[in-house]
């Protein structure tokens, strides 16, 4: 009497295969993983480059009347010694100038920016009692590199033939800047190359000498009336409230010219007597930007230079550059008619979010091509059913990796994309090994005497130990990269984070879903087919 011995599972691969082979939740788990991966791909923040944690700051201490040597001895050197007590500081640079000293602090890359700023502020405030007399309140300016890199830049310029002056152009761009600041996750907007309206006072040196006046007297005279006079509130004897409103002291060129600068022999000296006053732009601002744009006239292409104002938009750290840039473009399109009517054109010169989105979409495109190539190759090697099983594992493994990356707060950028591409060639190894061993067992001599469940579990369990060791060896080659310091370590950190996750996910998917799908799609050969193959093998041996 023959006794049938049931196969004893020895490896985790066989245990996973046995536990999920007939489990009704296995299919639900597969659908759940694919759905989570799709959601992670859709909502995961996309960037072109990873954001590296760089923290530091500057401590500015003013002491009016002090020389650079005094600033160095009584401010810079003591402050540097105290700041050295802060943990995590890599470099300290002190600068001593007339009346002011500046100490720049740079932390090690990877230090938390908020914690670093707080430690710097606390250290300065704790030692305020040691500051010498005559020192003003220190100004602490932390570096904010996270929001200093723009994701969208827009150039605004007057169209050819339009009569838009610098002030009108600035006011229009300033209005749109205010609207862009209200967009969610927009951190900062800046304007470059802009000129503001102002009254220009050009003093005559000869006349100043004749009246024995200085430029300082003119400045004080103008500043004394160049602000809004506050409202005066009072109450009458009847208890009624009276409000006196005083208009701005300067509203025109004549108002500026009629400012009294001094008295000379009992007569007032007006500003118009010693200077020329005009209304224009801030001529002391020498920063200017121009744009070269091409137009077509009479079938010929013409290039022309025009003044421009560049508007930059930066996002908050860790937010999706794609969504922010799309919101910015929508606001610009909503005001296109307003710009056109005013004779103003604009050109988006940088769209960081669009480039990041294209990089992710291109990766997905290449992943599909890779999956098709793998499936095509396996059709000839094992068969179309086996090829279909292995093909499923690639999106399942990537879905797990993407979801884990999303939960850990990572973003999709060029480095995480490189990590996915690097691991892509390793993802299908485990699944191919499992399906190949299942294929071999199905066509073996003992296949007819075994149940399908036992055969699948045994085939998966057999290759468990060597596959685990091989995968672990590859993971261990990636782990040391996580301990690399400095700029390169922070830049390449997504690789040792994502590649091991992808490899571990490939093991789980191969041990769980490959036997499950094999049970659904594969069948044991018929007895006649097996006998025919056995006869062929015997003939070859002879």
Secondary structure per residue as TSV (DSSP state, phi and psi in degrees):
chain	resnum	aa	ss	phi	psi
A	1	X	-	360.0	125.9
A	2	X	-	-82.4	138.8
A	3	X	-	-112.0	134.1
A	4	X	-	-95.7	117.9
A	5	X	-	-91.0	124.4
A	6	X	-	-76.8	140.2
A	7	X	-	-66.6	133.8
A	8	X	-	-96.1	119.1
A	9	X	-	-71.6	133.7
A	10	X	-	-119.9	-19.1
A	11	X	S	-120.3	160.3
A	12	X	H	-62.1	-28.6
A	13	X	H	-61.6	-45.7
A	14	X	H	-67.5	-36.0
A	15	X	H	-65.4	-42.1
A	16	X	H	-65.3	-43.1
A	17	X	H	-62.1	-43.2
A	18	X	H	-68.2	-37.4
A	19	X	H	-72.4	-30.6
A	20	X	H	-106.0	-1.9
A	21	X	H	-64.0	-45.5
A	22	X	S	-110.8	10.6
A	23	X	-	-76.6	126.5
A	24	X	T	-67.8	-16.0
A	25	X	H	-85.4	-4.6
A	26	X	H	-63.5	-44.6
A	27	X	H	-64.7	-38.8
A	28	X	H	-63.6	-39.8
A	29	X	H	-62.6	-42.0
A	30	X	H	-62.1	-45.6
A	31	X	H	-64.0	-39.5
A	32	X	H	-62.7	-43.4
A	33	X	H	-63.2	-44.7
A	34	X	H	-63.5	-39.2
A	35	X	H	-67.1	-43.1
A	36	X	H	-64.1	-38.3
A	37	X	H	-64.9	-40.8
A	38	X	H	-65.2	-42.6
A	39	X	H	-64.6	-41.7
A	40	X	H	-62.6	-40.8
A	41	X	H	-65.4	-32.5
A	42	X	H	-78.3	-39.6
A	43	X	H	-105.4	-7.5
A	44	X	S	-67.8	130.6
A	45	X	-	-57.4	136.8
A	46	X	B	-112.7	131.3
A	47	X	-	-137.2	162.4
A	48	X	S	-81.7	-40.9
A	49	X	S	-127.2	149.8
A	50	X	-	-69.2	145.3
A	51	X	-	-87.3	118.2
A	52	X	-	-95.4	135.3
A	53	X	-	-75.0	101.9
A	54	X	-	-117.9	120.8
A	55	X	-	-126.9	150.9
A	56	X	E	174.5	-173.0
A	57	X	E	-176.6	176.2
A	58	X	E	-129.9	137.0
A	59	X	E	-108.7	117.1
A	60	X	E	-108.8	120.6
A	61	X	E	-122.8	120.5
A	62	X	E	-101.3	139.0
A	63	X	-	-140.6	91.8
A	64	X	T	-56.5	134.5
A	65	X	T	88.1	-4.3
A	66	X	-	-88.6	144.6
A	67	X	-	-83.4	163.6
A	68	X	H	-56.2	-37.3
A	69	X	H	-65.3	-42.5
A	70	X	H	-65.0	-41.5
A	71	X	H	-59.9	-42.3
A	72	X	I	-64.3	-42.4
A	73	X	I	-76.5	-40.7
A	74	X	I	-102.8	-9.1
A	75	X	I	-124.4	-57.4
A	76	X	I	-64.3	-54.9
A	77	X	H	-62.4	-48.7
A	78	X	H	-61.7	-37.6
A	79	X	H	-67.6	-39.2
A	80	X	H	-63.2	-39.0
A	81	X	H	-64.9	-39.5
A	82	X	H	-70.2	-40.1
A	83	X	H	-69.3	-23.9
A	84	X	T	-65.2	-16.4
A	85	X	T	-74.9	-14.0
A	86	X	S	-79.5	131.0
A	87	X	T	-77.2	137.6
A	88	X	T	100.9	-3.7
A	89	X	E	-81.0	131.5
A	90	X	E	-96.7	-47.0
A	91	X	E	-135.1	148.0
A	92	X	E	-132.9	126.9
A	93	X	E	-122.8	124.6
A	94	X	E	-109.5	141.5
A	95	X	E	-130.9	127.4
A	96	X	E	-111.8	126.7
A	97	X	E	-134.2	176.5
A	98	X	T	-61.5	125.2
A	99	X	T	73.9	-8.5
A	100	X	E	-151.4	147.3
A	101	X	E	-127.3	141.4
A	102	X	E	-127.8	128.9
A	103	X	E	-118.6	115.8
A	104	X	E	-94.9	135.1
A	105	X	E	-120.3	131.5
A	106	X	E	-124.7	123.3
A	107	X	E	-87.1	165.7
A	108	X	-	-64.0	143.9
A	109	X	T	-63.5	131.7
A	110	X	T	106.9	-15.0
A	111	X	S	-68.4	141.8
A	112	X	-	-64.1	127.8
A	113	X	H	-66.2	-44.0
A	114	X	H	-64.7	-43.3
A	115	X	H	-64.1	-39.4
A	116	X	H	-64.8	-42.7
A	117	X	H	-63.3	-40.1
A	118	X	H	-66.8	-40.2
A	119	X	H	-65.2	-38.7
A	120	X	H	-65.1	-45.3
A	121	X	H	-63.9	-43.8
A	122	X	H	-62.9	-41.9
A	123	X	H	-64.5	-40.7
A	124	X	H	-67.8	-44.3
A	125	X	H	-67.6	-33.4
A	126	X	H	-67.0	-21.7
A	127	X	T	-113.1	23.1
A	128	X	G	-64.2	-29.8
A	129	X	G	-69.1	-16.2
A	130	X	G	-92.8	-2.1
A	131	X	S	-69.1	138.8
A	132	X	-	-68.8	162.3
A	133	X	T	-66.8	147.2
A	134	X	T	89.4	-1.8
A	135	X	-	-88.4	134.1
A	136	X	-	-80.5	168.7
A	137	X	-	-59.3	125.9
A	138	X	-	-63.0	145.6
A	139	X	E	-109.3	122.5
A	140	X	E	-108.1	117.0
A	141	X	E	-117.6	100.2
A	142	X	E	-73.5	148.2
A	143	X	-	-73.4	140.8
A	144	X	-	-130.3	64.4
A	145	X	G	-68.8	-21.0
A	146	X	G	-60.5	-34.8
A	147	X	G	-111.9	10.7
A	148	X	T	-90.0	-11.7
A	149	X	S	-96.8	114.4
A	150	X	-	-73.3	148.4
A	151	X	S	-103.7	-20.8
A	152	X	E	-136.2	132.0
A	153	X	E	-125.7	135.3
A	154	X	E	-127.4	130.2
A	155	X	E	-101.6	119.5
A	156	X	E	-102.4	135.1
A	157	X	E	-148.5	152.6
A	158	X	E	-73.4	133.8
A	159	X	-	-68.7	155.7
A	160	X	T	-63.3	128.6
A	161	X	T	91.7	-10.7
A	162	X	-	-82.0	157.5
A	163	X	-	-106.1	38.3
A	164	X	-	-80.1	122.2
A	165	X	-	-89.7	174.3
A	166	X	H	-63.1	-38.8
A	167	X	H	-67.8	-44.0
A	168	X	H	-63.4	-42.6
A	169	X	H	-61.3	-43.1
A	170	X	H	-63.2	-44.1
A	171	X	H	-63.6	-40.3
A	172	X	H	-65.6	-44.4
A	173	X	H	-68.2	-36.1
A	174	X	H	-64.1	-35.9
A	175	X	H	-66.4	-42.7
A	176	X	H	-70.5	-30.5
A	177	X	H	-62.0	-40.3
A	178	X	H	-62.6	-37.6
A	179	X	H	-71.3	-36.9
A	180	X	H	-68.8	-30.0
A	181	X	H	-64.4	-23.3
A	182	X	T	-83.6	-4.8
A	183	X	S	-72.5	140.8
A	184	X	T	-59.3	137.5
A	185	X	T	70.1	8.4
A	186	X	E	-82.7	123.2
A	187	X	E	-90.9	-46.3
A	188	X	E	-154.6	143.4
A	189	X	E	-126.9	143.3
A	190	X	E	-135.0	156.6
A	191	X	E	-118.7	135.4
A	192	X	E	-126.5	139.9
A	193	X	S	80.6	14.3
A	194	X	-	-88.5	147.3
A	195	X	-	-122.8	128.0
A	196	X	-	-96.8	159.9
A	197	X	E	-77.2	140.0
A	198	X	E	-161.2	164.5
A	199	X	E	-91.4	124.5
A	200	X	E	-98.5	127.0
A	201	X	E	-112.2	114.0
A	202	X	E	-109.5	105.4
A	203	X	E	-77.6	145.8
A	204	X	-	-94.7	112.5
A	205	X	H	-61.2	-38.2
A	206	X	H	-62.9	-43.4
A	207	X	H	-68.9	-35.8
A	208	X	H	-61.5	-41.2
A	209	X	H	-66.1	-38.3
A	210	X	H	-64.2	-37.7
A	211	X	T	-92.2	2.1
A	212	X	T	58.0	48.7
A	213	X	-	-113.6	161.7
A	214	X	-	-121.1	163.1
A	215	X	H	-65.3	-31.0
A	216	X	H	-60.5	-37.9
A	217	X	H	-65.7	-38.9
A	218	X	H	-65.5	-43.3
A	219	X	H	-61.4	-45.1
A	220	X	H	-65.9	-36.9
A	221	X	H	-65.4	-42.5
A	222	X	H	-70.2	-43.0
A	223	X	H	-63.6	-28.8
A	224	X	H	-68.4	-22.0
A	225	X	H	-121.9	6.6
A	226	X	S	-93.6	20.7
A	227	X	S	-125.1	160.9
A	228	X	-	-71.2	129.2
A	229	X	-	-76.6	128.1
A	230	X	-	-68.6	153.0
A	231	X	-	-66.6	146.3
A	232	X	E	-108.7	124.1
A	233	X	E	-112.3	135.8
A	234	X	E	-150.9	178.2
A	235	X	E	-133.9	142.5
A	236	X	-	-84.9	175.4
A	237	X	T	-63.5	-27.4
A	238	X	T	-80.2	0.0
A	239	X	S	84.9	10.9
A	240	X	-	-86.1	147.2
A	241	X	E	-92.2	129.8
A	242	X	E	-119.0	132.4
A	243	X	E	-119.9	123.7
A	244	X	E	-100.6	122.9
A	245	X	-	-105.2	125.0
A	246	X	-	-111.9	123.9
A	247	X	-	-69.3	164.6
A	248	X	-	-57.5	136.3
A	249	X	S	-67.4	-24.0
A	250	X	-	-121.7	118.5
A	251	X	-	-131.2	-9.0
A	252	X	S	-152.8	174.1
A	253	X	H	-62.5	-37.0
A	254	X	H	-63.0	-39.1
A	255	X	H	-62.4	-40.0
A	256	X	H	-67.1	-43.0
A	257	X	H	-65.9	-26.8
A	258	X	T	-89.0	8.4
A	259	X	-	-68.7	129.6
A	260	X	E	-80.8	123.2
A	261	X	E	-91.4	-43.5
A	262	X	E	-162.1	-179.4
A	263	X	E	-113.3	136.2
A	264	X	E	-133.4	111.1
A	265	X	T	54.0	44.1
A	266	X	T	82.6	-2.8
A	267	X	E	-112.6	142.6
A	268	X	E	-73.0	144.4
A	269	X	E	-106.5	117.8
A	270	X	E	-89.3	159.4
A	271	X	H	-62.4	-34.2
A	272	X	H	-68.6	-15.5
A	273	X	H	-77.9	-25.0
A	274	X	H	-120.2	-0.3
A	275	X	E	-151.9	160.5
A	276	X	E	-102.2	126.2
A	277	X	E	-110.4	126.6
A	278	X	E	-133.6	157.3
A	279	X	E	-102.7	124.8
A	280	X	E	-164.2	-138.3
A	281	X	E	-114.1	173.9
A	282	X	-	-72.9	89.5
A	283	X	T	-70.1	-15.6
A	284	X	T	-77.0	-9.9
A	285	X	-	-89.3	106.3
A	286	X	-	-91.3	-1.4
A	287	X	-	-78.4	127.4
A	288	X	-	-149.3	143.1
A	289	X	E	-125.5	146.6
A	290	X	E	-130.4	153.1
A	291	X	E	-121.9	138.5
A	292	X	E	-102.8	112.4
A	293	X	E	-125.2	151.7
A	294	X	E	-106.1	138.9
A	295	X	E	-130.8	157.2
A	296	X	E	-108.6	127.7
A	297	X	E	-138.3	124.2
A	298	X	T	56.1	37.6
A	299	X	T	79.5	-2.0
A	300	X	E	-110.0	146.3
A	301	X	E	-88.9	131.4
A	302	X	E	-126.9	135.5
A	303	X	E	-107.3	142.5
A	304	X	E	-147.5	149.4
A	305	X	E	-97.5	140.4
A	306	X	E	-143.3	149.8
A	307	X	E	-66.2	147.1
A	308	X	E	-138.4	157.0
A	309	X	E	-118.3	123.9
A	310	X	E	-96.2	123.4
A	311	X	E	-104.8	122.4
A	312	X	E	-110.1	144.4
A	313	X	E	-127.2	126.0
A	314	X	E	-115.4	150.9
A	315	X	E	-106.2	166.1
A	316	X	-	-71.6	151.2
A	317	X	T	-64.4	135.8
A	318	X	T	82.5	2.9
A	319	X	S	-96.1	167.7
A	320	X	-	-81.4	113.7
A	321	X	H	-64.3	-29.5
A	322	X	H	-66.2	-48.3
A	323	X	H	-64.9	-42.4
A	324	X	H	-64.6	-45.7
A	325	X	H	-65.5	-37.2
A	326	X	H	-64.3	-40.0
A	327	X	H	-64.7	-37.8
A	328	X	H	-64.4	-44.9
A	329	X	H	-63.5	-37.6
A	330	X	H	-62.9	-42.2
A	331	X	H	-64.3	-40.5
A	332	X	H	-64.1	-42.5
A	333	X	H	-65.3	-33.1
A	334	X	H	-66.8	-21.1
A	335	X	T	-110.4	16.2
A	336	X	H	-61.8	-42.3
A	337	X	H	-64.3	-40.8
A	338	X	H	-61.3	-42.5
A	339	X	H	-66.5	-42.2
A	340	X	H	-63.0	-43.2
A	341	X	H	-63.6	-31.5
A	342	X	H	-85.5	-3.7
A	343	X	T	79.4	29.0
A	344	X	E	-116.0	132.7
A	345	X	E	-111.4	160.2
A	346	X	E	-141.7	154.6
A	347	X	E	-141.1	126.5
A	348	X	E	-79.8	107.5
A	349	X	E	-89.8	-16.4
A	350	X	E	-149.9	128.9
A	351	X	E	-132.7	88.4
A	352	X	H	-60.8	-39.9
A	353	X	H	-66.2	-38.7
A	354	X	H	-64.3	-41.0
A	355	X	H	-66.9	-40.4
A	356	X	H	-64.4	-40.5
A	357	X	H	-66.6	-39.6
A	358	X	H	-64.0	-37.8
A	359	X	H	-64.4	-42.3
A	360	X	H	-66.9	-44.0
A	361	X	H	-64.7	-36.0
A	362	X	H	-66.2	-38.1
A	363	X	H	-62.1	-45.6
A	364	X	H	-61.0	-36.8
A	365	X	H	-63.3	-44.7
A	366	X	H	-70.3	-31.4
A	367	X	H	-63.6	-41.3
A	368	X	H	-63.3	-43.1
A	369	X	H	-61.2	-41.7
A	370	X	H	-64.1	-42.7
A	371	X	H	-61.6	-41.2
A	372	X	H	-63.9	-41.3
A	373	X	H	-64.5	-43.6
A	374	X	H	-61.3	-45.1
A	375	X	H	-62.4	-40.6
A	376	X	H	-64.5	-40.6
A	377	X	H	-67.8	-40.1
A	378	X	H	-71.5	-23.9
A	379	X	H	-60.2	-41.2
A	380	X	H	-79.4	-28.6
A	381	X	H	-82.0	-42.4
A	382	X	T	-123.9	-34.1
A	383	X	-	133.1	161.5
A	384	X	H	-72.1	-29.5
A	385	X	H	-69.5	-45.0
A	386	X	H	-63.1	-37.9
A	387	X	H	-63.0	-39.7
A	388	X	H	-64.7	-37.2
A	389	X	H	-65.8	-46.7
A	390	X	H	-66.0	-37.0
A	391	X	H	-60.9	-35.5
A	392	X	H	-64.2	-31.0
A	393	X	H	-67.8	-30.7
A	394	X	H	-64.2	-54.8
A	395	X	H	-63.7	-30.7
A	396	X	H	-66.3	-42.9
A	397	X	H	-67.0	-44.0
A	398	X	H	-64.5	-34.8
A	399	X	H	-62.8	-43.5
A	400	X	H	-63.2	-44.1
A	401	X	H	-63.7	-44.1
A	402	X	H	-63.5	-41.4
A	403	X	H	-66.8	-41.6
A	404	X	H	-64.6	-40.3
A	405	X	H	-63.3	-39.4
A	406	X	H	-65.4	-42.5
A	407	X	H	-65.5	-29.9
A	408	X	T	-85.4	4.1
A	409	X	T	83.3	16.5
A	410	X	-	-80.7	165.2
A	411	X	-	-118.4	158.7
A	412	X	B	-86.1	114.6
A	413	X	-	-141.0	-174.8
A	414	X	H	-64.6	-25.4
A	415	X	H	-80.7	-42.0
A	416	X	H	-65.4	-35.4
A	417	X	H	-64.5	-39.0
A	418	X	H	-64.5	-37.5
A	419	X	H	-64.0	-40.2
A	420	X	H	-65.5	-42.4
A	421	X	H	-64.9	-38.0
A	422	X	H	-63.8	-40.0
A	423	X	H	-83.3	-11.4
A	424	X	H	-60.7	-40.8
A	425	X	H	-70.0	-15.6
A	426	X	H	-99.4	-11.7
A	427	X	H	-67.4	-38.6
A	428	X	H	-90.1	-1.9
A	429	X	H	-57.8	-52.3
A	430	X	H	-62.6	-43.5
A	431	X	H	-64.7	-39.6
A	432	X	H	-66.2	-40.0
A	433	X	H	-63.0	-43.9
A	434	X	H	-65.2	-47.7
A	435	X	H	-68.6	-31.5
A	436	X	H	-68.4	-39.7
A	437	X	H	-70.2	-36.7
A	438	X	H	-63.0	-43.0
A	439	X	H	-60.7	-40.2
A	440	X	H	-66.3	-41.8
A	441	X	H	-67.7	-36.1
A	442	X	H	-64.5	-28.8
A	443	X	T	-106.0	16.5
A	444	X	S	-83.5	171.9
A	445	X	G	-68.1	-32.5
A	446	X	G	-87.7	2.8
A	447	X	G	-61.8	-36.7
A	448	X	G	-71.0	-22.3
A	449	X	G	-91.9	0.6
A	450	X	S	-117.4	149.5
A	451	X	-	-72.5	155.2
A	452	X	H	-63.1	-39.8
A	453	X	H	-62.1	-47.2
A	454	X	H	-64.0	-38.7
A	455	X	H	-64.7	-42.9
A	456	X	H	-67.2	-42.2
A	457	X	H	-64.6	-43.9
A	458	X	H	-64.4	-43.0
A	459	X	H	-63.6	-38.4
A	460	X	H	-72.3	-40.4
A	461	X	H	-68.4	-32.3
A	462	X	H	-60.2	-41.9
A	463	X	T	-95.0	6.2
A	464	X	H	-61.6	-53.3
A	465	X	H	-61.9	-53.4
A	466	X	H	-63.8	-35.6
A	467	X	H	-66.9	-40.6
A	468	X	H	-61.9	-44.7
A	469	X	H	-65.3	-42.6
A	470	X	H	-63.3	-43.1
A	471	X	H	-66.6	-41.4
A	472	X	H	-62.3	-37.2
A	473	X	H	-63.4	-40.7
A	474	X	H	-66.6	-40.9
A	475	X	H	-61.8	-41.4
A	476	X	H	-64.8	-26.0
A	477	X	H	-72.4	-21.2
A	478	X	H	-90.8	-27.5
A	479	X	H	-60.0	-43.0
A	480	X	G	-57.7	-24.9
A	481	X	G	-64.7	-24.8
A	482	X	G	-70.3	-17.5
A	483	X	G	-100.0	5.9
A	484	X	-	-73.5	131.2
A	485	X	-	-96.4	-175.6
A	486	X	H	73.2	-166.1
A	487	X	H	-62.4	-42.7
A	488	X	H	-65.2	-39.6
A	489	X	H	-62.5	-44.5
A	490	X	H	-67.4	-34.7
A	491	X	H	-70.8	-37.6
A	492	X	H	-97.1	6.0
A	493	X	H	-60.1	-33.5
A	494	X	H	-57.8	-25.1
A	495	X	H	-68.2	-54.8
A	496	X	H	-69.1	-13.2
A	497	X	H	-83.8	-42.1
A	498	X	H	-93.5	-36.2
A	499	X	H	-63.0	-48.3
A	500	X	H	-59.9	-37.2
A	501	X	H	-62.8	-43.4
A	502	X	H	-63.7	-39.5
A	503	X	H	-69.0	-41.5
A	504	X	H	-64.3	-39.0
A	505	X	H	-64.4	-34.8
A	506	X	H	-65.1	-35.5
A	507	X	H	-65.7	-48.3
A	508	X	H	-61.1	-44.4
A	509	X	H	-65.1	-41.1
A	510	X	H	-64.7	-40.0
A	511	X	H	-79.5	-24.9
A	512	X	H	-95.6	-52.9
A	513	X	H	-90.5	-27.9
A	514	X	H	-64.2	-48.5
A	515	X	H	-64.2	-37.3
A	516	X	H	-62.9	-48.2
A	517	X	H	-69.4	-31.7
A	518	X	H	-64.3	-37.0
A	519	X	H	-63.5	-34.6
A	520	X	H	-82.3	-32.0
A	521	X	H	-108.4	-28.9
A	522	X	-	-98.9	154.6
A	523	X	-	-136.5	152.6
A	524	X	-	-72.3	143.1
A	525	X	-	-62.5	154.0
A	526	X	-	-68.5	158.2
A	527	X	H	-59.5	-38.6
A	528	X	H	-63.1	-39.7
A	529	X	H	-65.1	-41.3
A	530	X	H	-65.6	-41.1
A	531	X	H	-64.2	-39.3
A	532	X	H	-64.4	-41.6
A	533	X	H	-67.3	-35.9
A	534	X	H	-64.3	-40.9
A	535	X	H	-64.0	-38.2
A	536	X	H	-64.3	-41.8
A	537	X	H	-64.2	-39.7
A	538	X	H	-64.4	-39.8
A	539	X	H	-64.0	-37.4
A	540	X	H	-67.1	-36.9
A	541	X	H	-65.8	-37.9
A	542	X	-	-69.7	360.0
